[in-house]
Amino acid sequence: MKLRPLADRVLVKRVEAEEKTKGGIIIPDNAKEKPMEGDVVAVGTGARSEGGQIIPLELKVGDRVLFGKWSGTEVKLNGDEEFMIMKESDVMGVFSQAS
């Protein structure tokens, strides 16, 4: 199943949580915090201005983004794949590629 975000919403796939700490301690599943970063997999057409003009989103498919702990809504697609759908304004920043 595919989901196409509407208006100013984006669909984000969370990055995998760390399996162990930097010191080598394995983190059990029930103690892992869900990561607050992910990859944008789909974007809506954009927000509408008061005049009815569509304002395109700054985010694009493939961007690695940082979002708030309580941002968006979790959705499961294709059986068990977890995604987040949120407004572009819920995204706090985009990671840049290191050169």
Backbone as XML, in Angstrom:
<?xml version="1.0"?>
<chain id="A" units="angstrom">
  <residue number="1" name="MET">
    <atom name="N" x="0.849" y="-1.171" z="0.000"/>
    <atom name="CA" x="0.000" y="0.000" z="0.000"/>
    <atom name="C" x="0.898" y="1.239" z="0.000"/>
  </residue>
  <residue number="2" name="LYS">
    <atom name="N" x="0.505" y="2.241" z="-0.741"/>
    <atom name="CA" x="1.237" y="3.506" z="-0.784"/>
    <atom name="C" x="0.368" y="4.587" z="-0.159"/>
  </residue>
  <residue number="3" name="LEU">
    <atom name="N" x="1.020" y="5.583" z="0.390"/>
    <atom name="CA" x="0.322" y="6.714" z="0.984"/>
    <atom name="C" x="0.912" y="7.990" z="0.409"/>
  </residue>
  <residue number="4" name="ARG">
    <atom name="N" x="0.064" y="8.816" z="-0.166"/>
    <atom name="CA" x="0.499" y="10.091" z="-0.739"/>
    <atom name="C" x="0.058" y="11.205" z="0.206"/>
  </residue>
  <residue number="5" name="PRO">
    <atom name="N" x="1.014" y="11.909" z="0.812"/>
    <atom name="CA" x="0.648" y="12.995" z="1.721"/>
    <atom name="C" x="-0.052" y="14.127" z="0.970"/>
  </residue>
  <residue number="6" name="LEU">
    <atom name="N" x="-0.978" y="14.776" z="1.632"/>
    <atom name="CA" x="-1.696" y="15.903" z="1.046"/>
    <atom name="C" x="-1.153" y="17.216" z="1.594"/>
  </residue>
  <residue number="7" name="ALA">
    <atom name="N" x="-1.358" y="18.262" z="0.837"/>
    <atom name="CA" x="-1.018" y="19.650" z="1.225"/>
    <atom name="C" x="0.411" y="19.770" z="1.729"/>
  </residue>
  <residue number="8" name="ASP">
    <atom name="N" x="0.584" y="20.254" z="2.969"/>
    <atom name="CA" x="1.932" y="20.533" z="3.491"/>
    <atom name="C" x="2.455" y="19.414" z="4.394"/>
  </residue>
  <residue number="9" name="ARG">
    <atom name="N" x="2.036" y="18.188" z="4.111"/>
    <atom name="CA" x="2.478" y="17.055" z="4.931"/>
    <atom name="C" x="3.568" y="16.256" z="4.223"/>
  </residue>
  <residue number="10" name="VAL">
    <atom name="N" x="4.386" y="15.575" z="5.044"/>
    <atom name="CA" x="5.453" y="14.721" z="4.518"/>
    <atom name="C" x="5.364" y="13.355" z="5.186"/>
  </residue>
  <residue number="11" name="LEU">
    <atom name="N" x="5.795" y="12.331" z="4.463"/>
    <atom name="CA" x="5.845" y="10.967" z="4.987"/>
    <atom name="C" x="7.307" y="10.644" z="5.249"/>
  </residue>
  <residue number="12" name="VAL">
    <atom name="N" x="7.609" y="10.244" z="6.489"/>
    <atom name="CA" x="8.992" y="10.031" z="6.922"/>
    <atom name="C" x="9.159" y="8.603" z="7.429"/>
  </residue>
  <residue number="13" name="LYS">
    <atom name="N" x="10.235" y="7.951" z="6.993"/>
    <atom name="CA" x="10.616" y="6.620" z="7.502"/>
    <atom name="C" x="11.698" y="6.845" z="8.540"/>
  </residue>
  <residue number="14" name="ARG">
    <atom name="N" x="11.424" y="6.445" z="9.788"/>
    <atom name="CA" x="12.414" y="6.614" z="10.857"/>
    <atom name="C" x="13.673" y="5.822" z="10.550"/>
  </residue>
  <residue number="15" name="VAL">
    <atom name="N" x="14.818" y="6.338" z="10.988"/>
    <atom name="CA" x="16.057" y="5.565" z="10.889"/>
    <atom name="C" x="16.013" y="4.506" z="11.985"/>
  </residue>
  <residue number="16" name="GLU">
    <atom name="N" x="16.762" y="3.439" z="11.813"/>
    <atom name="CA" x="16.778" y="2.361" z="12.797"/>
    <atom name="C" x="17.400" y="2.838" z="14.100"/>
  </residue>
  <residue number="17" name="ALA">
    <atom name="N" x="16.849" y="2.371" z="15.218"/>
    <atom name="CA" x="17.386" y="2.715" z="16.535"/>
    <atom name="C" x="18.709" y="1.996" z="16.758"/>
  </residue>
  <residue number="18" name="GLU">
    <atom name="N" x="19.558" y="2.607" z="17.565"/>
    <atom name="CA" x="20.854" y="2.007" z="17.887"/>
    <atom name="C" x="20.636" y="0.713" z="18.669"/>
  </residue>
  <residue number="19" name="GLU">
    <atom name="N" x="21.398" y="-0.317" z="18.328"/>
    <atom name="CA" x="21.310" y="-1.606" z="19.008"/>
    <atom name="C" x="22.155" y="-1.643" z="20.276"/>
  </residue>
  <residue number="20" name="LYS">
    <atom name="N" x="23.226" y="-0.847" z="20.308"/>
    <atom name="CA" x="24.058" y="-0.798" z="21.514"/>
    <atom name="C" x="24.674" y="0.584" z="21.672"/>
  </residue>
  <residue number="21" name="THR">
    <atom name="N" x="25.112" y="0.857" z="22.893"/>
    <atom name="CA" x="25.705" y="2.158" z="23.196"/>
    <atom name="C" x="27.120" y="2.224" z="22.646"/>
  </residue>
  <residue number="22" name="LYS">
    <atom name="N" x="27.694" y="3.429" z="22.679"/>
    <atom name="CA" x="29.074" y="3.589" z="22.217"/>
    <atom name="C" x="30.038" y="2.766" z="23.061"/>
  </residue>
  <residue number="23" name="GLY">
    <atom name="N" x="29.679" y="2.508" z="24.315"/>
    <atom name="CA" x="30.517" y="1.703" z="25.201"/>
    <atom name="C" x="30.343" y="0.206" z="24.999"/>
  </residue>
  <residue number="24" name="GLY">
    <atom name="N" x="29.418" y="-0.196" z="24.104"/>
    <atom name="CA" x="29.235" y="-1.607" z="23.785"/>
    <atom name="C" x="28.104" y="-2.296" z="24.524"/>
  </residue>
  <residue number="25" name="ILE">
    <atom name="N" x="27.334" y="-1.564" z="25.317"/>
    <atom name="CA" x="26.224" y="-2.168" z="26.053"/>
    <atom name="C" x="25.042" y="-2.336" z="25.111"/>
  </residue>
  <residue number="26" name="ILE">
    <atom name="N" x="24.492" y="-3.556" z="25.055"/>
    <atom name="CA" x="23.341" y="-3.834" z="24.186"/>
    <atom name="C" x="22.084" y="-3.272" z="24.841"/>
  </residue>
  <residue number="27" name="ILE">
    <atom name="N" x="21.303" y="-2.549" z="24.053"/>
    <atom name="CA" x="20.077" y="-1.920" z="24.545"/>
    <atom name="C" x="18.900" y="-2.852" z="24.249"/>
  </residue>
  <residue number="28" name="PRO">
    <atom name="N" x="18.148" y="-3.296" z="25.288"/>
    <atom name="CA" x="16.986" y="-4.148" z="25.034"/>
    <atom name="C" x="15.877" y="-3.360" z="24.337"/>
  </residue>
  <residue number="29" name="ASP">
    <atom name="N" x="15.024" y="-4.062" z="23.582"/>
    <atom name="CA" x="13.965" y="-3.403" z="22.817"/>
    <atom name="C" x="13.078" y="-2.502" z="23.670"/>
  </residue>
  <residue number="30" name="ASN">
    <atom name="N" x="12.740" y="-2.953" z="24.887"/>
    <atom name="CA" x="11.815" y="-2.160" z="25.701"/>
    <atom name="C" x="12.462" y="-0.906" z="26.285"/>
  </residue>
  <residue number="31" name="ALA">
    <atom name="N" x="13.781" y="-0.758" z="26.179"/>
    <atom name="CA" x="14.467" y="0.429" z="26.698"/>
    <atom name="C" x="14.867" y="1.404" z="25.597"/>
  </residue>
  <residue number="32" name="LYS">
    <atom name="N" x="14.678" y="1.014" z="24.337"/>
    <atom name="CA" x="15.081" y="1.881" z="23.223"/>
    <atom name="C" x="14.101" y="3.033" z="23.063"/>
  </residue>
  <residue number="33" name="GLU">
    <atom name="N" x="14.644" y="4.208" z="22.854"/>
    <atom name="CA" x="13.801" y="5.344" z="22.493"/>
    <atom name="C" x="13.704" y="5.384" z="20.985"/>
  </residue>
  <residue number="34" name="LYS">
    <atom name="N" x="12.533" y="5.725" z="20.490"/>
    <atom name="CA" x="12.390" y="5.834" z="19.042"/>
    <atom name="C" x="13.203" y="7.025" z="18.563"/>
  </residue>
  <residue number="35" name="PRO">
    <atom name="N" x="13.957" y="6.836" z="17.489"/>
    <atom name="CA" x="14.765" y="7.952" z="16.995"/>
    <atom name="C" x="13.889" y="9.095" z="16.495"/>
  </residue>
  <residue number="36" name="MET">
    <atom name="N" x="14.424" y="10.299" z="16.588"/>
    <atom name="CA" x="13.695" y="11.481" z="16.150"/>
    <atom name="C" x="14.262" y="11.992" z="14.841"/>
  </residue>
  <residue number="37" name="GLU">
    <atom name="N" x="14.806" y="11.074" z="14.048"/>
    <atom name="CA" x="15.255" y="11.451" z="12.715"/>
    <atom name="C" x="14.817" y="10.376" z="11.738"/>
  </residue>
  <residue number="38" name="GLY">
    <atom name="N" x="14.686" y="10.794" z="10.487"/>
    <atom name="CA" x="14.244" y="9.864" z="9.468"/>
    <atom name="C" x="14.460" y="10.434" z="8.080"/>
  </residue>
  <residue number="39" name="ASP">
    <atom name="N" x="14.088" y="9.616" z="7.102"/>
    <atom name="CA" x="14.239" y="9.993" z="5.701"/>
    <atom name="C" x="12.869" y="10.288" z="5.103"/>
  </residue>
  <residue number="40" name="VAL">
    <atom name="N" x="12.770" y="11.405" z="4.398"/>
    <atom name="CA" x="11.520" y="11.776" z="3.731"/>
    <atom name="C" x="11.319" y="10.838" z="2.544"/>
  </residue>
  <residue number="41" name="VAL">
    <atom name="N" x="10.163" y="10.154" z="2.504"/>
    <atom name="CA" x="9.885" y="9.226" z="1.407"/>
    <atom name="C" x="8.794" y="9.737" z="0.468"/>
  </residue>
  <residue number="42" name="ALA">
    <atom name="N" x="8.010" y="10.732" z="0.916"/>
    <atom name="CA" x="6.985" y="11.330" z="0.049"/>
    <atom name="C" x="6.626" y="12.708" z="0.600"/>
  </residue>
  <residue number="43" name="VAL">
    <atom name="N" x="6.254" y="13.620" z="-0.288"/>
    <atom name="CA" x="5.860" y="14.977" z="0.119"/>
    <atom name="C" x="4.544" y="15.357" z="-0.552"/>
  </residue>
  <residue number="44" name="GLY">
    <atom name="N" x="3.790" y="16.217" z="0.132"/>
    <atom name="CA" x="2.551" y="16.727" z="-0.437"/>
    <atom name="C" x="2.830" y="17.817" z="-1.466"/>
  </residue>
  <residue number="45" name="THR">
    <atom name="N" x="1.765" y="18.358" z="-2.024"/>
    <atom name="CA" x="1.896" y="19.368" z="-3.078"/>
    <atom name="C" x="2.287" y="20.730" z="-2.540"/>
  </residue>
  <residue number="46" name="GLY">
    <atom name="N" x="1.996" y="21.002" z="-1.263"/>
    <atom name="CA" x="2.351" y="22.279" z="-0.655"/>
    <atom name="C" x="1.165" y="22.910" z="0.048"/>
  </residue>
  <residue number="47" name="ALA">
    <atom name="N" x="1.452" y="23.921" z="0.842"/>
    <atom name="CA" x="0.409" y="24.644" z="1.570"/>
    <atom name="C" x="-0.249" y="25.652" z="0.634"/>
  </residue>
  <residue number="48" name="ARG">
    <atom name="N" x="-1.445" y="26.090" z="1.012"/>
    <atom name="CA" x="-2.140" y="27.119" z="0.226"/>
    <atom name="C" x="-2.078" y="28.452" z="0.961"/>
  </residue>
  <residue number="49" name="SER">
    <atom name="N" x="-1.772" y="29.497" z="0.210"/>
    <atom name="CA" x="-1.770" y="30.842" z="0.792"/>
    <atom name="C" x="-3.214" y="31.320" z="0.908"/>
  </residue>
  <residue number="50" name="GLU">
    <atom name="N" x="-3.401" y="32.459" z="1.563"/>
    <atom name="CA" x="-4.750" y="33.014" z="1.693"/>
    <atom name="C" x="-5.352" y="33.325" z="0.331"/>
  </residue>
  <residue number="51" name="GLY">
    <atom name="N" x="-4.516" y="33.632" z="-0.651"/>
    <atom name="CA" x="-4.990" y="33.924" z="-2.001"/>
    <atom name="C" x="-5.236" y="32.679" z="-2.843"/>
  </residue>
  <residue number="52" name="GLY">
    <atom name="N" x="-4.990" y="31.504" z="-2.263"/>
    <atom name="CA" x="-5.236" y="30.259" z="-2.981"/>
    <atom name="C" x="-4.038" y="29.722" z="-3.751"/>
  </residue>
  <residue number="53" name="GLN">
    <atom name="N" x="-2.921" y="30.441" z="-3.699"/>
    <atom name="CA" x="-1.707" y="29.980" z="-4.387"/>
    <atom name="C" x="-1.084" y="28.813" z="-3.614"/>
  </residue>
  <residue number="54" name="ILE">
    <atom name="N" x="-0.547" y="27.835" z="-4.340"/>
    <atom name="CA" x="0.148" y="26.728" z="-3.688"/>
    <atom name="C" x="1.591" y="27.142" z="-3.430"/>
  </residue>
  <residue number="55" name="ILE">
    <atom name="N" x="2.009" y="26.990" z="-2.173"/>
    <atom name="CA" x="3.387" y="27.297" z="-1.774"/>
    <atom name="C" x="4.118" y="25.961" z="-1.676"/>
  </residue>
  <residue number="56" name="PRO">
    <atom name="N" x="5.067" y="25.691" z="-2.580"/>
    <atom name="CA" x="5.738" y="24.387" z="-2.573"/>
    <atom name="C" x="6.531" y="24.157" z="-1.282"/>
  </residue>
  <residue number="57" name="LEU">
    <atom name="N" x="6.683" y="22.898" z="-0.919"/>
    <atom name="CA" x="7.435" y="22.536" z="0.282"/>
    <atom name="C" x="8.937" y="22.675" z="0.047"/>
  </residue>
  <residue number="58" name="GLU">
    <atom name="N" x="9.669" y="22.977" z="1.110"/>
    <atom name="CA" x="11.128" y="23.037" z="1.030"/>
    <atom name="C" x="11.728" y="21.639" z="1.056"/>
  </residue>
  <residue number="59" name="LEU">
    <atom name="N" x="11.056" y="20.708" z="1.734"/>
    <atom name="CA" x="11.571" y="19.339" z="1.849"/>
    <atom name="C" x="11.375" y="18.587" z="0.551"/>
  </residue>
  <residue number="60" name="LYS">
    <atom name="N" x="12.267" y="17.624" z="0.309"/>
    <atom name="CA" x="12.130" y="16.779" z="-0.879"/>
    <atom name="C" x="12.433" y="15.338" z="-0.495"/>
  </residue>
  <residue number="61" name="VAL">
    <atom name="N" x="11.998" y="14.421" z="-1.322"/>
    <atom name="CA" x="12.232" y="12.998" z="-1.084"/>
    <atom name="C" x="13.735" y="12.762" z="-0.973"/>
  </residue>
  <residue number="62" name="GLY">
    <atom name="N" x="14.121" y="12.006" z="0.049"/>
    <atom name="CA" x="15.532" y="11.701" z="0.265"/>
    <atom name="C" x="16.186" y="12.538" z="1.347"/>
  </residue>
  <residue number="63" name="ASP">
    <atom name="N" x="15.554" y="13.639" z="1.768"/>
    <atom name="CA" x="16.125" y="14.465" z="2.837"/>
    <atom name="C" x="16.130" y="13.688" z="4.150"/>
  </residue>
  <residue number="64" name="ARG">
    <atom name="N" x="17.230" y="13.777" z="4.908"/>
    <atom name="CA" x="17.298" y="13.229" z="6.274"/>
    <atom name="C" x="16.924" y="14.369" z="7.202"/>
  </residue>
  <residue number="65" name="VAL">
    <atom name="N" x="15.849" y="14.180" z="8.001"/>
    <atom name="CA" x="15.299" y="15.267" z="8.803"/>
    <atom name="C" x="15.289" y="14.930" z="10.291"/>
  </residue>
  <residue number="66" name="LEU">
    <atom name="N" x="15.221" y="15.974" z="11.103"/>
    <atom name="CA" x="15.096" y="15.878" z="12.551"/>
    <atom name="C" x="13.722" y="16.421" z="12.910"/>
  </residue>
  <residue number="67" name="PHE">
    <atom name="N" x="12.987" y="15.684" z="13.749"/>
    <atom name="CA" x="11.651" y="16.131" z="14.141"/>
    <atom name="C" x="11.468" y="15.940" z="15.639"/>
  </residue>
  <residue number="68" name="GLY">
    <atom name="N" x="10.455" y="16.585" z="16.190"/>
    <atom name="CA" x="10.192" y="16.525" z="17.626"/>
    <atom name="C" x="9.681" y="15.165" z="18.071"/>
  </residue>
  <residue number="69" name="LYS">
    <atom name="N" x="9.875" y="14.886" z="19.348"/>
    <atom name="CA" x="9.482" y="13.598" z="19.926"/>
    <atom name="C" x="7.989" y="13.322" z="19.740"/>
  </residue>
  <residue number="70" name="TRP">
    <atom name="N" x="7.180" y="14.338" z="19.819"/>
    <atom name="CA" x="5.726" y="14.155" z="19.735"/>
    <atom name="C" x="5.160" y="14.623" z="18.388"/>
  </residue>
  <residue number="71" name="SER">
    <atom name="N" x="6.006" y="14.802" z="17.403"/>
    <atom name="CA" x="5.561" y="15.281" z="16.089"/>
    <atom name="C" x="4.853" y="14.184" z="15.306"/>
  </residue>
  <residue number="72" name="GLY">
    <atom name="N" x="3.872" y="14.582" z="14.544"/>
    <atom name="CA" x="3.251" y="13.698" z="13.569"/>
    <atom name="C" x="2.447" y="12.547" z="14.143"/>
  </residue>
  <residue number="73" name="THR">
    <atom name="N" x="2.047" y="11.662" z="13.228"/>
    <atom name="CA" x="1.243" y="10.490" z="13.546"/>
    <atom name="C" x="1.916" y="9.261" z="12.968"/>
  </residue>
  <residue number="74" name="GLU">
    <atom name="N" x="2.031" y="8.205" z="13.777"/>
    <atom name="CA" x="2.618" y="6.960" z="13.286"/>
    <atom name="C" x="1.599" y="6.220" z="12.430"/>
  </residue>
  <residue number="75" name="VAL">
    <atom name="N" x="2.046" y="5.684" z="11.312"/>
    <atom name="CA" x="1.201" y="4.848" z="10.464"/>
    <atom name="C" x="1.995" y="3.611" z="10.066"/>
  </residue>
  <residue number="76" name="LYS">
    <atom name="N" x="1.283" y="2.485" z="9.928"/>
    <atom name="CA" x="1.924" y="1.252" z="9.470"/>
    <atom name="C" x="1.447" y="0.972" z="8.055"/>
  </residue>
  <residue number="77" name="LEU">
    <atom name="N" x="2.401" y="0.745" z="7.171"/>
    <atom name="CA" x="2.096" y="0.442" z="5.777"/>
    <atom name="C" x="2.773" y="-0.870" z="5.406"/>
  </residue>
  <residue number="78" name="ASN">
    <atom name="N" x="2.272" y="-1.529" z="4.398"/>
    <atom name="CA" x="2.851" y="-2.785" z="3.916"/>
    <atom name="C" x="2.997" y="-3.794" z="5.045"/>
  </residue>
  <residue number="79" name="GLY">
    <atom name="N" x="2.001" y="-3.890" z="5.891"/>
    <atom name="CA" x="2.041" y="-4.860" z="6.971"/>
    <atom name="C" x="2.628" y="-4.323" z="8.251"/>
  </residue>
  <residue number="80" name="ASP">
    <atom name="N" x="3.949" y="-4.155" z="8.287"/>
    <atom name="CA" x="4.567" y="-3.765" z="9.549"/>
    <atom name="C" x="5.574" y="-2.628" z="9.443"/>
  </residue>
  <residue number="81" name="GLU">
    <atom name="N" x="5.718" y="-2.016" z="8.274"/>
    <atom name="CA" x="6.658" y="-0.901" z="8.135"/>
    <atom name="C" x="6.072" y="0.339" z="8.805"/>
  </residue>
  <residue number="82" name="GLU">
    <atom name="N" x="6.845" y="0.943" z="9.725"/>
    <atom name="CA" x="6.374" y="2.125" z="10.445"/>
    <atom name="C" x="6.872" y="3.405" z="9.787"/>
  </residue>
  <residue number="83" name="PHE">
    <atom name="N" x="5.956" y="4.335" z="9.608"/>
    <atom name="CA" x="6.255" y="5.643" z="9.041"/>
    <atom name="C" x="5.646" y="6.705" z="9.943"/>
  </residue>
  <residue number="84" name="MET">
    <atom name="N" x="6.071" y="7.940" z="9.734"/>
    <atom name="CA" x="5.483" y="9.085" z="10.415"/>
    <atom name="C" x="4.936" y="10.018" z="9.339"/>
  </residue>
  <residue number="85" name="ILE">
    <atom name="N" x="3.724" y="10.524" z="9.559"/>
    <atom name="CA" x="3.202" y="11.560" z="8.667"/>
    <atom name="C" x="3.062" y="12.824" z="9.511"/>
  </residue>
  <residue number="86" name="MET">
    <atom name="N" x="3.617" y="13.921" z="8.999"/>
    <atom name="CA" x="3.635" y="15.160" z="9.776"/>
    <atom name="C" x="3.621" y="16.364" z="8.849"/>
  </residue>
  <residue number="87" name="LYS">
    <atom name="N" x="3.287" y="17.512" z="9.421"/>
    <atom name="CA" x="3.353" y="18.760" z="8.659"/>
    <atom name="C" x="4.811" y="19.157" z="8.495"/>
  </residue>
  <residue number="88" name="GLU">
    <atom name="N" x="5.091" y="19.856" z="7.420"/>
    <atom name="CA" x="6.460" y="20.317" z="7.191"/>
    <atom name="C" x="6.939" y="21.180" z="8.362"/>
  </residue>
  <residue number="89" name="SER">
    <atom name="N" x="6.041" y="21.923" z="8.982"/>
    <atom name="CA" x="6.428" y="22.792" z="10.100"/>
    <atom name="C" x="6.837" y="22.002" z="11.344"/>
  </residue>
  <residue number="90" name="ASP">
    <atom name="N" x="6.494" y="20.701" z="11.419"/>
    <atom name="CA" x="6.927" y="19.853" z="12.538"/>
    <atom name="C" x="8.385" y="19.433" z="12.400"/>
  </residue>
  <residue number="91" name="VAL">
    <atom name="N" x="8.945" y="19.584" z="11.212"/>
    <atom name="CA" x="10.343" y="19.219" z="10.979"/>
    <atom name="C" x="11.216" y="20.365" z="11.477"/>
  </residue>
  <residue number="92" name="MET">
    <atom name="N" x="12.200" y="20.020" z="12.332"/>
    <atom name="CA" x="13.050" y="21.054" z="12.933"/>
    <atom name="C" x="14.273" y="21.379" z="12.090"/>
  </residue>
  <residue number="93" name="GLY">
    <atom name="N" x="14.676" y="20.451" z="11.220"/>
    <atom name="CA" x="15.855" y="20.718" z="10.411"/>
    <atom name="C" x="16.158" y="19.583" z="9.459"/>
  </residue>
  <residue number="94" name="VAL">
    <atom name="N" x="17.034" y="19.876" z="8.501"/>
    <atom name="CA" x="17.469" y="18.901" z="7.497"/>
    <atom name="C" x="18.972" y="18.715" z="7.663"/>
  </residue>
  <residue number="95" name="PHE">
    <atom name="N" x="19.402" y="17.458" z="7.755"/>
    <atom name="CA" x="20.833" y="17.170" z="7.854"/>
    <atom name="C" x="21.472" y="17.387" z="6.491"/>
  </residue>
  <residue number="96" name="SER">
    <atom name="N" x="22.652" y="17.992" z="6.485"/>
    <atom name="CA" x="23.356" y="18.183" z="5.219"/>
    <atom name="C" x="24.385" y="17.077" z="5.054"/>
  </residue>
  <residue number="97" name="GLN">
    <atom name="N" x="24.718" y="16.770" z="3.806"/>
    <atom name="CA" x="25.717" y="15.750" z="3.511"/>
    <atom name="C" x="27.095" y="16.305" z="3.831"/>
  </residue>
  <residue number="98" name="ALA">
    <atom name="N" x="27.902" y="15.522" z="4.539"/>
    <atom name="CA" x="29.278" y="15.943" z="4.832"/>
    <atom name="C" x="30.105" y="15.842" z="3.560"/>
  </residue>
  <residue number="99" name="SER">
    <atom name="N" x="30.976" y="16.826" z="3.327"/>
    <atom name="CA" x="31.771" y="16.801" z="2.098"/>
    <atom name="C" x="33.176" y="16.321" z="2.346"/>
  </residue>
</chain>
